[in-house]
Amino acid sequence: MTETAEAERGDVPGWVLVTLMTAGLVVALWAVAGPLLEDAFRQAISSVTGQG
């Protein structure tokens, strides 16, 4: 490998950390927002169909 190729390789552990942190944030947000979104969806469907 040339010196330029090694310099352009990037920081692999940094990208792994960013990916894991992003996945963690998505899971945390989904855990909080999931039930709220489900409730809002159920209310919207029931108001459209006239049930409830």
mmCIF entry with sequence, helices, sheets and N, C-alpha, C, O atoms, coordinates in Angstrom:
data_MODEL
# 
_entry.id   MODEL 
# 
_entity.id                         1 
_entity.type                       polymer 
_entity.pdbx_number_of_molecules   1 
# 
_entity_poly.entity_id                      1 
_entity_poly.type                           'polypeptide(L)' 
_entity_poly.nstd_linkage                   no 
_entity_poly.nstd_monomer                   no 
_entity_poly.pdbx_seq_one_letter_code       MTETAEAERGDVPGWVLVTLMTAGLVVALWAVAGPLLEDAFRQAISSVTGQG 
_entity_poly.pdbx_seq_one_letter_code_can   MTETAEAERGDVPGWVLVTLMTAGLVVALWAVAGPLLEDAFRQAISSVTGQG 
_entity_poly.pdbx_strand_id                 A 
# 
loop_
_entity_poly_seq.entity_id 
_entity_poly_seq.num 
_entity_poly_seq.mon_id 
_entity_poly_seq.hetero 
1 1  MET n 
1 2  THR n 
1 3  GLU n 
1 4  THR n 
1 5  ALA n 
1 6  GLU n 
1 7  ALA n 
1 8  GLU n 
1 9  ARG n 
1 10 GLY n 
1 11 ASP n 
1 12 VAL n 
1 13 PRO n 
1 14 GLY n 
1 15 TRP n 
1 16 VAL n 
1 17 LEU n 
1 18 VAL n 
1 19 THR n 
1 20 LEU n 
1 21 MET n 
1 22 THR n 
1 23 ALA n 
1 24 GLY n 
1 25 LEU n 
1 26 VAL n 
1 27 VAL n 
1 28 ALA n 
1 29 LEU n 
1 30 TRP n 
1 31 ALA n 
1 32 VAL n 
1 33 ALA n 
1 34 GLY n 
1 35 PRO n 
1 36 LEU n 
1 37 LEU n 
1 38 GLU n 
1 39 ASP n 
1 40 ALA n 
1 41 PHE n 
1 42 ARG n 
1 43 GLN n 
1 44 ALA n 
1 45 ILE n 
1 46 SER n 
1 47 SER n 
1 48 VAL n 
1 49 THR n 
1 50 GLY n 
1 51 GLN n 
1 52 GLY n 
# 
_struct_asym.id          A 
_struct_asym.entity_id   1 
# 
loop_
_struct_conf.conf_type_id 
_struct_conf.id 
_struct_conf.pdbx_PDB_helix_id 
_struct_conf.beg_label_comp_id 
_struct_conf.beg_label_asym_id 
_struct_conf.beg_label_seq_id 
_struct_conf.pdbx_beg_PDB_ins_code 
_struct_conf.end_label_comp_id 
_struct_conf.end_label_asym_id 
_struct_conf.end_label_seq_id 
_struct_conf.pdbx_end_PDB_ins_code 
_struct_conf.beg_auth_comp_id 
_struct_conf.beg_auth_asym_id 
_struct_conf.beg_auth_seq_id 
_struct_conf.end_auth_comp_id 
_struct_conf.end_auth_asym_id 
_struct_conf.end_auth_seq_id 
_struct_conf.pdbx_PDB_helix_class 
_struct_conf.details 
_struct_conf.pdbx_PDB_helix_length 
HELX_P HELX_P1 AA1 GLU A 3  ? GLU A 8  ? GLU A 3  GLU A 8  1 ? 6  
HELX_P HELX_P2 AA2 VAL A 12 ? THR A 49 ? VAL A 12 THR A 49 1 ? 38 
# 
_struct_conf_type.id          HELX_P 
_struct_conf_type.criteria    ? 
_struct_conf_type.reference   ? 
# 
loop_
_atom_site.group_PDB 
_atom_site.id 
_atom_site.type_symbol 
_atom_site.label_atom_id 
_atom_site.label_alt_id 
_atom_site.label_comp_id 
_atom_site.label_asym_id 
_atom_site.label_entity_id 
_atom_site.label_seq_id 
_atom_site.pdbx_PDB_ins_code 
_atom_site.Cartn_x 
_atom_site.Cartn_y 
_atom_site.Cartn_z 
_atom_site.occupancy 
_atom_site.B_iso_or_equiv 
_atom_site.pdbx_formal_charge 
_atom_site.auth_seq_id 
_atom_site.auth_comp_id 
_atom_site.auth_asym_id 
_atom_site.auth_atom_id 
_atom_site.pdbx_PDB_model_num 
ATOM 1   N N  . MET A 1 1  ? 0.836   -1.178 0.000  1.00 0.00 ? 1  MET A N  1 
ATOM 2   C CA . MET A 1 1  ? 0.000   0.000  0.000  1.00 0.00 ? 1  MET A CA 1 
ATOM 3   C C  . MET A 1 1  ? 0.879   1.239  0.000  1.00 0.00 ? 1  MET A C  1 
ATOM 4   O O  . MET A 1 1  ? 1.916   1.285  0.662  1.00 0.00 ? 1  MET A O  1 
ATOM 5   N N  . THR A 1 2  ? 0.457   2.219  -0.738 1.00 0.00 ? 2  THR A N  1 
ATOM 6   C CA . THR A 1 2  ? 1.223   3.457  -0.765 1.00 0.00 ? 2  THR A CA 1 
ATOM 7   C C  . THR A 1 2  ? 0.844   4.318  0.433  1.00 0.00 ? 2  THR A C  1 
ATOM 8   O O  . THR A 1 2  ? -0.130  4.053  1.138  1.00 0.00 ? 2  THR A O  1 
ATOM 9   N N  . GLU A 1 3  ? 1.631   5.333  0.633  1.00 0.00 ? 3  GLU A N  1 
ATOM 10  C CA . GLU A 1 3  ? 1.386   6.229  1.763  1.00 0.00 ? 3  GLU A CA 1 
ATOM 11  C C  . GLU A 1 3  ? 0.042   6.943  1.623  1.00 0.00 ? 3  GLU A C  1 
ATOM 12  O O  . GLU A 1 3  ? -0.639  7.166  2.624  1.00 0.00 ? 3  GLU A O  1 
ATOM 13  N N  . THR A 1 4  ? -0.346  7.302  0.410  1.00 0.00 ? 4  THR A N  1 
ATOM 14  C CA . THR A 1 4  ? -1.613  7.979  0.176  1.00 0.00 ? 4  THR A CA 1 
ATOM 15  C C  . THR A 1 4  ? -2.788  7.052  0.446  1.00 0.00 ? 4  THR A C  1 
ATOM 16  O O  . THR A 1 4  ? -3.790  7.479  1.020  1.00 0.00 ? 4  THR A O  1 
ATOM 17  N N  . ALA A 1 5  ? -2.682  5.803  0.047  1.00 0.00 ? 5  ALA A N  1 
ATOM 18  C CA . ALA A 1 5  ? -3.760  4.848  0.266  1.00 0.00 ? 5  ALA A CA 1 
ATOM 19  C C  . ALA A 1 5  ? -3.980  4.622  1.756  1.00 0.00 ? 5  ALA A C  1 
ATOM 20  O O  . ALA A 1 5  ? -5.121  4.493  2.198  1.00 0.00 ? 5  ALA A O  1 
ATOM 21  N N  . GLU A 1 6  ? -2.911  4.573  2.530  1.00 0.00 ? 6  GLU A N  1 
ATOM 22  C CA . GLU A 1 6  ? -3.059  4.399  3.972  1.00 0.00 ? 6  GLU A CA 1 
ATOM 23  C C  . GLU A 1 6  ? -3.696  5.622  4.609  1.00 0.00 ? 6  GLU A C  1 
ATOM 24  O O  . GLU A 1 6  ? -4.491  5.484  5.539  1.00 0.00 ? 6  GLU A O  1 
ATOM 25  N N  . ALA A 1 7  ? -3.370  6.802  4.136  1.00 0.00 ? 7  ALA A N  1 
ATOM 26  C CA . ALA A 1 7  ? -3.934  8.029  4.687  1.00 0.00 ? 7  ALA A CA 1 
ATOM 27  C C  . ALA A 1 7  ? -5.423  8.138  4.364  1.00 0.00 ? 7  ALA A C  1 
ATOM 28  O O  . ALA A 1 7  ? -6.177  8.706  5.153  1.00 0.00 ? 7  ALA A O  1 
ATOM 29  N N  . GLU A 1 8  ? -5.865  7.606  3.220  1.00 0.00 ? 8  GLU A N  1 
ATOM 30  C CA . GLU A 1 8  ? -7.261  7.701  2.813  1.00 0.00 ? 8  GLU A CA 1 
ATOM 31  C C  . GLU A 1 8  ? -8.110  6.559  3.377  1.00 0.00 ? 8  GLU A C  1 
ATOM 32  O O  . GLU A 1 8  ? -9.325  6.536  3.180  1.00 0.00 ? 8  GLU A O  1 
ATOM 33  N N  . ARG A 1 9  ? -7.496  5.640  4.057  1.00 0.00 ? 9  ARG A N  1 
ATOM 34  C CA . ARG A 1 9  ? -8.214  4.485  4.577  1.00 0.00 ? 9  ARG A CA 1 
ATOM 35  C C  . ARG A 1 9  ? -9.254  4.897  5.609  1.00 0.00 ? 9  ARG A C  1 
ATOM 36  O O  . ARG A 1 9  ? -10.320 4.285  5.677  1.00 0.00 ? 9  ARG A O  1 
ATOM 37  N N  . GLY A 1 10 ? -8.980  5.897  6.396  1.00 0.00 ? 10 GLY A N  1 
ATOM 38  C CA . GLY A 1 10 ? -9.940  6.377  7.376  1.00 0.00 ? 10 GLY A CA 1 
ATOM 39  C C  . GLY A 1 10 ? -9.766  5.710  8.723  1.00 0.00 ? 10 GLY A C  1 
ATOM 40  O O  . GLY A 1 10 ? -8.908  4.848  8.920  1.00 0.00 ? 10 GLY A O  1 
ATOM 41  N N  . ASP A 1 11 ? -10.596 6.133  9.625  1.00 0.00 ? 11 ASP A N  1 
ATOM 42  C CA . ASP A 1 11 ? -10.544 5.652  10.999 1.00 0.00 ? 11 ASP A CA 1 
ATOM 43  C C  . ASP A 1 11 ? -11.641 4.611  11.181 1.00 0.00 ? 11 ASP A C  1 
ATOM 44  O O  . ASP A 1 11 ? -12.774 4.947  11.524 1.00 0.00 ? 11 ASP A O  1 
ATOM 45  N N  . VAL A 1 12 ? -11.303 3.356  10.952 1.00 0.00 ? 12 VAL A N  1 
ATOM 46  C CA . VAL A 1 12 ? -12.308 2.284  10.994 1.00 0.00 ? 12 VAL A CA 1 
ATOM 47  C C  . VAL A 1 12 ? -12.962 2.173  12.366 1.00 0.00 ? 12 VAL A C  1 
ATOM 48  O O  . VAL A 1 12 ? -14.189 2.095  12.428 1.00 0.00 ? 12 VAL A O  1 
ATOM 49  N N  . PRO A 1 13 ? -12.220 2.161  13.467 1.00 0.00 ? 13 PRO A N  1 
ATOM 50  C CA . PRO A 1 13 ? -12.895 2.084  14.771 1.00 0.00 ? 13 PRO A CA 1 
ATOM 51  C C  . PRO A 1 13 ? -13.837 3.268  15.012 1.00 0.00 ? 13 PRO A C  1 
ATOM 52  O O  . PRO A 1 13 ? -14.864 3.119  15.674 1.00 0.00 ? 13 PRO A O  1 
ATOM 53  N N  . GLY A 1 14 ? -13.494 4.426  14.485 1.00 0.00 ? 14 GLY A N  1 
ATOM 54  C CA . GLY A 1 14 ? -14.378 5.577  14.624 1.00 0.00 ? 14 GLY A CA 1 
ATOM 55  C C  . GLY A 1 14 ? -15.701 5.364  13.917 1.00 0.00 ? 14 GLY A C  1 
ATOM 56  O O  . GLY A 1 14 ? -16.753 5.705  14.456 1.00 0.00 ? 14 GLY A O  1 
ATOM 57  N N  . TRP A 1 15 ? -15.662 4.803  12.712 1.00 0.00 ? 15 TRP A N  1 
ATOM 58  C CA . TRP A 1 15 ? -16.895 4.533  11.976 1.00 0.00 ? 15 TRP A CA 1 
ATOM 59  C C  . TRP A 1 15 ? -17.723 3.453  12.651 1.00 0.00 ? 15 TRP A C  1 
ATOM 60  O O  . TRP A 1 15 ? -18.952 3.511  12.646 1.00 0.00 ? 15 TRP A O  1 
ATOM 61  N N  . VAL A 1 16 ? -17.052 2.474  13.230 1.00 0.00 ? 16 VAL A N  1 
ATOM 62  C CA . VAL A 1 16 ? -17.785 1.432  13.956 1.00 0.00 ? 16 VAL A CA 1 
ATOM 63  C C  . VAL A 1 16 ? -18.506 2.050  15.151 1.00 0.00 ? 16 VAL A C  1 
ATOM 64  O O  . VAL A 1 16 ? -19.668 1.735  15.408 1.00 0.00 ? 16 VAL A O  1 
ATOM 65  N N  . LEU A 1 17 ? -17.821 2.922  15.874 1.00 0.00 ? 17 LEU A N  1 
ATOM 66  C CA . LEU A 1 17 ? -18.426 3.578  17.025 1.00 0.00 ? 17 LEU A CA 1 
ATOM 67  C C  . LEU A 1 17 ? -19.608 4.446  16.614 1.00 0.00 ? 17 LEU A C  1 
ATOM 68  O O  . LEU A 1 17 ? -20.647 4.435  17.274 1.00 0.00 ? 17 LEU A O  1 
ATOM 69  N N  . VAL A 1 18 ? -19.456 5.192  15.534 1.00 0.00 ? 18 VAL A N  1 
ATOM 70  C CA . VAL A 1 18 ? -20.562 6.028  15.053 1.00 0.00 ? 18 VAL A CA 1 
ATOM 71  C C  . VAL A 1 18 ? -21.758 5.162  14.666 1.00 0.00 ? 18 VAL A C  1 
ATOM 72  O O  . VAL A 1 18 ? -22.899 5.504  14.974 1.00 0.00 ? 18 VAL A O  1 
ATOM 73  N N  . THR A 1 19 ? -21.502 4.052  14.000 1.00 0.00 ? 19 THR A N  1 
ATOM 74  C CA . THR A 1 19 ? -22.590 3.153  13.590 1.00 0.00 ? 19 THR A CA 1 
ATOM 75  C C  . THR A 1 19 ? -23.301 2.563  14.797 1.00 0.00 ? 19 THR A C  1 
ATOM 76  O O  . THR A 1 19 ? -24.531 2.524  14.836 1.00 0.00 ? 19 THR A O  1 
ATOM 77  N N  . LEU A 1 20 ? -22.542 2.107  15.773 1.00 0.00 ? 20 LEU A N  1 
ATOM 78  C CA . LEU A 1 20 ? -23.148 1.530  16.975 1.00 0.00 ? 20 LEU A CA 1 
ATOM 79  C C  . LEU A 1 20 ? -23.930 2.576  17.765 1.00 0.00 ? 20 LEU A C  1 
ATOM 80  O O  . LEU A 1 20 ? -25.008 2.281  18.282 1.00 0.00 ? 20 LEU A O  1 
ATOM 81  N N  . MET A 1 21 ? -23.407 3.773  17.862 1.00 0.00 ? 21 MET A N  1 
ATOM 82  C CA . MET A 1 21 ? -24.116 4.828  18.591 1.00 0.00 ? 21 MET A CA 1 
ATOM 83  C C  . MET A 1 21 ? -25.404 5.214  17.870 1.00 0.00 ? 21 MET A C  1 
ATOM 84  O O  . MET A 1 21 ? -26.423 5.470  18.512 1.00 0.00 ? 21 MET A O  1 
ATOM 85  N N  . THR A 1 22 ? -25.363 5.257  16.548 1.00 0.00 ? 22 THR A N  1 
ATOM 86  C CA . THR A 1 22 ? -26.568 5.570  15.784 1.00 0.00 ? 22 THR A CA 1 
ATOM 87  C C  . THR A 1 22 ? -27.619 4.486  15.978 1.00 0.00 ? 22 THR A C  1 
ATOM 88  O O  . THR A 1 22 ? -28.799 4.785  16.164 1.00 0.00 ? 22 THR A O  1 
ATOM 89  N N  . ALA A 1 23 ? -27.194 3.236  15.934 1.00 0.00 ? 23 ALA A N  1 
ATOM 90  C CA . ALA A 1 23 ? -28.134 2.130  16.156 1.00 0.00 ? 23 ALA A CA 1 
ATOM 91  C C  . ALA A 1 23 ? -28.724 2.210  17.562 1.00 0.00 ? 23 ALA A C  1 
ATOM 92  O O  . ALA A 1 23 ? -29.915 1.964  17.751 1.00 0.00 ? 23 ALA A O  1 
ATOM 93  N N  . GLY A 1 24 ? -27.904 2.549  18.534 1.00 0.00 ? 24 GLY A N  1 
ATOM 94  C CA . GLY A 1 24 ? -28.389 2.688  19.910 1.00 0.00 ? 24 GLY A CA 1 
ATOM 95  C C  . GLY A 1 24 ? -29.411 3.800  20.045 1.00 0.00 ? 24 GLY A C  1 
ATOM 96  O O  . GLY A 1 24 ? -30.416 3.645  20.738 1.00 0.00 ? 24 GLY A O  1 
ATOM 97  N N  . LEU A 1 25 ? -29.160 4.920  19.386 1.00 0.00 ? 25 LEU A N  1 
ATOM 98  C CA . LEU A 1 25 ? -30.118 6.023  19.426 1.00 0.00 ? 25 LEU A CA 1 
ATOM 99  C C  . LEU A 1 25 ? -31.445 5.644  18.776 1.00 0.00 ? 25 LEU A C  1 
ATOM 100 O O  . LEU A 1 25 ? -32.513 5.997  19.276 1.00 0.00 ? 25 LEU A O  1 
ATOM 101 N N  . VAL A 1 26 ? -31.369 4.926  17.665 1.00 0.00 ? 26 VAL A N  1 
ATOM 102 C CA . VAL A 1 26 ? -32.597 4.500  16.989 1.00 0.00 ? 26 VAL A CA 1 
ATOM 103 C C  . VAL A 1 26 ? -33.405 3.573  17.887 1.00 0.00 ? 26 VAL A C  1 
ATOM 104 O O  . VAL A 1 26 ? -34.625 3.705  17.983 1.00 0.00 ? 26 VAL A O  1 
ATOM 105 N N  . VAL A 1 27 ? -32.730 2.638  18.543 1.00 0.00 ? 27 VAL A N  1 
ATOM 106 C CA . VAL A 1 27 ? -33.434 1.710  19.440 1.00 0.00 ? 27 VAL A CA 1 
ATOM 107 C C  . VAL A 1 27 ? -34.057 2.462  20.609 1.00 0.00 ? 27 VAL A C  1 
ATOM 108 O O  . VAL A 1 27 ? -35.198 2.190  20.984 1.00 0.00 ? 27 VAL A O  1 
ATOM 109 N N  . ALA A 1 28 ? -33.316 3.406  21.187 1.00 0.00 ? 28 ALA A N  1 
ATOM 110 C CA . ALA A 1 28 ? -33.840 4.170  22.319 1.00 0.00 ? 28 ALA A CA 1 
ATOM 111 C C  . ALA A 1 28 ? -35.044 5.021  21.910 1.00 0.00 ? 28 ALA A C  1 
ATOM 112 O O  . ALA A 1 28 ? -36.053 5.059  22.613 1.00 0.00 ? 28 ALA A O  1 
ATOM 113 N N  . LEU A 1 29 ? -34.928 5.699  20.771 1.00 0.00 ? 29 LEU A N  1 
ATOM 114 C CA . LEU A 1 29 ? -36.051 6.511  20.308 1.00 0.00 ? 29 LEU A CA 1 
ATOM 115 C C  . LEU A 1 29 ? -37.259 5.654  19.963 1.00 0.00 ? 29 LEU A C  1 
ATOM 116 O O  . LEU A 1 29 ? -38.397 6.034  20.240 1.00 0.00 ? 29 LEU A O  1 
ATOM 117 N N  . TRP A 1 30 ? -37.009 4.497  19.358 1.00 0.00 ? 30 TRP A N  1 
ATOM 118 C CA . TRP A 1 30 ? -38.114 3.605  18.999 1.00 0.00 ? 30 TRP A CA 1 
ATOM 119 C C  . TRP A 1 30 ? -38.821 3.100  20.252 1.00 0.00 ? 30 TRP A C  1 
ATOM 120 O O  . TRP A 1 30 ? -40.044 2.962  20.261 1.00 0.00 ? 30 TRP A O  1 
ATOM 121 N N  . ALA A 1 31 ? -38.057 2.824  21.309 1.00 0.00 ? 31 ALA A N  1 
ATOM 122 C CA . ALA A 1 31 ? -38.645 2.335  22.561 1.00 0.00 ? 31 ALA A CA 1 
ATOM 123 C C  . ALA A 1 31 ? -39.551 3.397  23.178 1.00 0.00 ? 31 ALA A C  1 
ATOM 124 O O  . ALA A 1 31 ? -40.591 3.075  23.751 1.00 0.00 ? 31 ALA A O  1 
ATOM 125 N N  . VAL A 1 32 ? -39.154 4.661  23.060 1.00 0.00 ? 32 VAL A N  1 
ATOM 126 C CA . VAL A 1 32 ? -39.960 5.740  23.640 1.00 0.00 ? 32 VAL A CA 1 
ATOM 127 C C  . VAL A 1 32 ? -41.115 6.112  22.726 1.00 0.00 ? 32 VAL A C  1 
ATOM 128 O O  . VAL A 1 32 ? -42.251 6.241  23.183 1.00 0.00 ? 32 VAL A O  1 
ATOM 129 N N  . ALA A 1 33 ? -40.841 6.284  21.451 1.00 0.00 ? 33 ALA A N  1 
ATOM 130 C CA . ALA A 1 33 ? -41.843 6.801  20.523 1.00 0.00 ? 33 ALA A CA 1 
ATOM 131 C C  . ALA A 1 33 ? -42.770 5.724  19.970 1.00 0.00 ? 33 ALA A C  1 
ATOM 132 O O  . ALA A 1 33 ? -43.871 6.037  19.518 1.00 0.00 ? 33 ALA A O  1 
ATOM 133 N N  . GLY A 1 34 ? -42.350 4.475  19.996 1.00 0.00 ? 34 GLY A N  1 
ATOM 134 C CA . GLY A 1 34 ? -43.159 3.399  19.421 1.00 0.00 ? 34 GLY A CA 1 
ATOM 135 C C  . GLY A 1 34 ? -44.568 3.323  19.988 1.00 0.00 ? 34 GLY A C  1 
ATOM 136 O O  . GLY A 1 34 ? -45.533 3.357  19.225 1.00 0.00 ? 34 GLY A O  1 
ATOM 137 N N  . PRO A 1 35 ? -44.715 3.220  21.305 1.00 0.00 ? 35 PRO A N  1 
ATOM 138 C CA . PRO A 1 35 ? -46.069 3.166  21.869 1.00 0.00 ? 35 PRO A CA 1 
ATOM 139 C C  . PRO A 1 35 ? -46.891 4.427  21.590 1.00 0.00 ? 35 PRO A C  1 
ATOM 140 O O  . PRO A 1 35 ? -48.098 4.348  21.360 1.00 0.00 ? 35 PRO A O  1 
ATOM 141 N N  . LEU A 1 36 ? -46.239 5.576  21.611 1.00 0.00 ? 36 LEU A N  1 
ATOM 142 C CA . LEU A 1 36 ? -46.962 6.818  21.324 1.00 0.00 ? 36 LEU A CA 1 
ATOM 143 C C  . LEU A 1 36 ? -47.454 6.848  19.881 1.00 0.00 ? 36 LEU A C  1 
ATOM 144 O O  . LEU A 1 36 ? -48.585 7.252  19.611 1.00 0.00 ? 36 LEU A O  1 
ATOM 145 N N  . LEU A 1 37 ? -46.594 6.417  18.955 1.00 0.00 ? 37 LEU A N  1 
ATOM 146 C CA . LEU A 1 37 ? -46.998 6.387  17.553 1.00 0.00 ? 37 LEU A CA 1 
ATOM 147 C C  . LEU A 1 37 ? -48.099 5.355  17.315 1.00 0.00 ? 37 LEU A C  1 
ATOM 148 O O  . LEU A 1 37 ? -49.015 5.589  16.526 1.00 0.00 ? 37 LEU A O  1 
ATOM 149 N N  . GLU A 1 38 ? -48.009 4.229  17.990 1.00 0.00 ? 38 GLU A N  1 
ATOM 150 C CA . GLU A 1 38 ? -49.046 3.202  17.846 1.00 0.00 ? 38 GLU A CA 1 
ATOM 151 C C  . GLU A 1 38 ? -50.390 3.721  18.347 1.00 0.00 ? 38 GLU A C  1 
ATOM 152 O O  . GLU A 1 38 ? -51.421 3.489  17.715 1.00 0.00 ? 38 GLU A O  1 
ATOM 153 N N  . ASP A 1 39 ? -50.384 4.412  19.466 1.00 0.00 ? 39 ASP A N  1 
ATOM 154 C CA . ASP A 1 39 ? -51.618 4.972  20.014 1.00 0.00 ? 39 ASP A CA 1 
ATOM 155 C C  . ASP A 1 39 ? -52.195 6.029  19.067 1.00 0.00 ? 39 ASP A C  1 
ATOM 156 O O  . ASP A 1 39 ? -53.402 6.053  18.824 1.00 0.00 ? 39 ASP A O  1 
ATOM 157 N N  . ALA A 1 40 ? -51.337 6.896  18.536 1.00 0.00 ? 40 ALA A N  1 
ATOM 158 C CA . ALA A 1 40 ? -51.803 7.919  17.602 1.00 0.00 ? 40 ALA A CA 1 
ATOM 159 C C  . ALA A 1 40 ? -52.381 7.279  16.345 1.00 0.00 ? 40 ALA A C  1 
ATOM 160 O O  . ALA A 1 40 ? -53.389 7.750  15.818 1.00 0.00 ? 40 ALA A O  1 
ATOM 161 N N  . PHE A 1 41 ? -51.751 6.209  15.858 1.00 0.00 ? 41 PHE A N  1 
ATOM 162 C CA . PHE A 1 41 ? -52.250 5.509  14.676 1.00 0.00 ? 41 PHE A CA 1 
ATOM 163 C C  . PHE A 1 41 ? -53.609 4.877  14.953 1.00 0.00 ? 41 PHE A C  1 
ATOM 164 O O  . PHE A 1 41 ? -54.520 4.964  14.130 1.00 0.00 ? 41 PHE A O  1 
ATOM 165 N N  . ARG A 1 42 ? -53.740 4.243  16.108 1.00 0.00 ? 42 ARG A N  1 
ATOM 166 C CA . ARG A 1 42 ? -55.027 3.626  16.451 1.00 0.00 ? 42 ARG A CA 1 
ATOM 167 C C  . ARG A 1 42 ? -56.135 4.672  16.556 1.00 0.00 ? 42 ARG A C  1 
ATOM 168 O O  . ARG A 1 42 ? -57.251 4.445  16.090 1.00 0.00 ? 42 ARG A O  1 
ATOM 169 N N  . GLN A 1 43 ? -55.831 5.812  17.165 1.00 0.00 ? 43 GLN A N  1 
ATOM 170 C CA . GLN A 1 43 ? -56.833 6.871  17.282 1.00 0.00 ? 43 GLN A CA 1 
ATOM 171 C C  . GLN A 1 43 ? -57.221 7.404  15.909 1.00 0.00 ? 43 GLN A C  1 
ATOM 172 O O  . GLN A 1 43 ? -58.396 7.665  15.648 1.00 0.00 ? 43 GLN A O  1 
ATOM 173 N N  . ALA A 1 44 ? -56.240 7.562  15.039 1.00 0.00 ? 44 ALA A N  1 
ATOM 174 C CA . ALA A 1 44 ? -56.532 8.069  13.695 1.00 0.00 ? 44 ALA A CA 1 
ATOM 175 C C  . ALA A 1 44 ? -57.410 7.085  12.920 1.00 0.00 ? 44 ALA A C  1 
ATOM 176 O O  . ALA A 1 44 ? -58.367 7.485  12.259 1.00 0.00 ? 44 ALA A O  1 
ATOM 177 N N  . ILE A 1 45 ? -57.080 5.809  13.006 1.00 0.00 ? 45 ILE A N  1 
ATOM 178 C CA . ILE A 1 45 ? -57.863 4.800  12.286 1.00 0.00 ? 45 ILE A CA 1 
ATOM 179 C C  . ILE A 1 45 ? -59.285 4.731  12.857 1.00 0.00 ? 45 ILE A C  1 
ATOM 180 O O  . ILE A 1 45 ? -60.251 4.637  12.100 1.00 0.00 ? 45 ILE A O  1 
ATOM 181 N N  . SER A 1 46 ? -59.413 4.776  14.164 1.00 0.00 ? 46 SER A N  1 
ATOM 182 C CA . SER A 1 46 ? -60.744 4.679  14.757 1.00 0.00 ? 46 SER A CA 1 
ATOM 183 C C  . SER A 1 46 ? -61.585 5.913  14.425 1.00 0.00 ? 46 SER A C  1 
ATOM 184 O O  . SER A 1 46 ? -62.803 5.804  14.281 1.00 0.00 ? 46 SER A O  1 
ATOM 185 N N  . SER A 1 47 ? -60.956 7.080  14.302 1.00 0.00 ? 47 SER A N  1 
ATOM 186 C CA . SER A 1 47 ? -61.730 8.267  13.950 1.00 0.00 ? 47 SER A CA 1 
ATOM 187 C C  . SER A 1 47 ? -62.171 8.226  12.481 1.00 0.00 ? 47 SER A C  1 
ATOM 188 O O  . SER A 1 47 ? -63.224 8.768  12.143 1.00 0.00 ? 47 SER A O  1 
ATOM 189 N N  . VAL A 1 48 ? -61.395 7.602  11.620 1.00 0.00 ? 48 VAL A N  1 
ATOM 190 C CA . VAL A 1 48 ? -61.759 7.491  10.218 1.00 0.00 ? 48 VAL A CA 1 
ATOM 191 C C  . VAL A 1 48 ? -62.845 6.442  10.006 1.00 0.00 ? 48 VAL A C  1 
ATOM 192 O O  . VAL A 1 48 ? -63.777 6.649  9.230  1.00 0.00 ? 48 VAL A O  1 
ATOM 193 N N  . THR A 1 49 ? -62.715 5.312  10.703 1.00 0.00 ? 49 THR A N  1 
ATOM 194 C CA . THR A 1 49 ? -63.675 4.220  10.510 1.00 0.00 ? 49 THR A CA 1 
ATOM 195 C C  . THR A 1 49 ? -64.915 4.393  11.364 1.00 0.00 ? 49 THR A C  1 
ATOM 196 O O  . THR A 1 49 ? -65.913 3.710  11.137 1.00 0.00 ? 49 THR A O  1 
ATOM 197 N N  . GLY A 1 50 ? -64.880 5.289  12.341 1.00 0.00 ? 50 GLY A N  1 
ATOM 198 C CA . GLY A 1 50 ? -66.059 5.526  13.183 1.00 0.00 ? 50 GLY A CA 1 
ATOM 199 C C  . GLY A 1 50 ? -66.191 4.542  14.316 1.00 0.00 ? 50 GLY A C  1 
ATOM 200 O O  . GLY A 1 50 ? -67.229 4.491  14.976 1.00 0.00 ? 50 GLY A O  1 
ATOM 201 N N  . GLN A 1 51 ? -65.158 3.761  14.554 1.00 0.00 ? 51 GLN A N  1 
ATOM 202 C CA . GLN A 1 51 ? -65.204 2.799  15.669 1.00 0.00 ? 51 GLN A CA 1 
ATOM 203 C C  . GLN A 1 51 ? -64.584 3.436  16.903 1.00 0.00 ? 51 GLN A C  1 
ATOM 204 O O  . GLN A 1 51 ? -63.646 4.228  16.805 1.00 0.00 ? 51 GLN A O  1 
ATOM 205 N N  . GLY A 1 52 ? -65.118 3.081  18.058 1.00 0.00 ? 52 GLY A N  1 
ATOM 206 C CA . GLY A 1 52 ? -64.526 3.567  19.293 1.00 0.00 ? 52 GLY A CA 1 
ATOM 207 C C  . GLY A 1 52 ? -65.071 4.825  19.667 1.00 0.00 ? 52 GLY A C  1 
ATOM 208 O O  . GLY A 1 52 ? -64.683 5.386  20.691 1.00 0.00 ? 52 GLY A O  1 
# 
